[in-house]
Amino acid sequence: QVQLVESGGGLVQAGGSLRLSCAASGRTDRSYGMGWFRQVVGKEREFVAGIVWNGGTTTYRDSVKGRFTISRDNGKNTVYLQMNSLKPEDTAVYYCYLDRAPTRYWGPGTQVIVSS
């Protein structure tokens, strides 16, 4: 099994910054990537950013490009999401995931609220 624990969420004013962290433990061997989704009540969970271990390729949803940066610390089995220039529409619960075939594991989520 894999356990994921997110941290770093909170309340911030529009234009501010937050850094989310996600620490993985357990059977993380043979995992090949981690990343973040977000979800607003009543809407589907949407992809935000991801990073793969092989080559470190990163991907982002269009609305966060240039504002969010995903990075990793392999030694700590941790992935980070630096969120700058936050907007009220970034308000959501952010979920970390880890891919280890054939399963995608999820963290419990961390709330981000951006006030206008």
Stockholm file with secondary structure:
# STOCKHOLM 1.0

chainA/1-116         QVQLVESGGGLVQAGGSLRLSCAASGRTDRSYGMGWFRQVVGKEREFVAGIVWNGGTTTYRDSVKGRFTISRDNGKNTVYLQMNSLKPEDTAVYYCYLDRAPTRYWGPGTQVIVSS
#=GR chainA/1-116 SS CEEEEEECCEEEETTCCEEEEEEEEESCTTCCEEEEEEECTTSCCEEEEEEETTTCCEEECGGGTTTEEEEEEGGGTEEEEEECSCCGGGCEEEEEEEEETTEEEECCCEEEEEEC
#=GC SS_cons         CEEEEEECCEEEETTCCEEEEEEEEESCTTCCEEEEEEECTTSCCEEEEEEETTTCCEEECGGGTTTEEEEEEGGGTEEEEEECSCCGGGCEEEEEEEEETTEEEECCCEEEEEEC
//
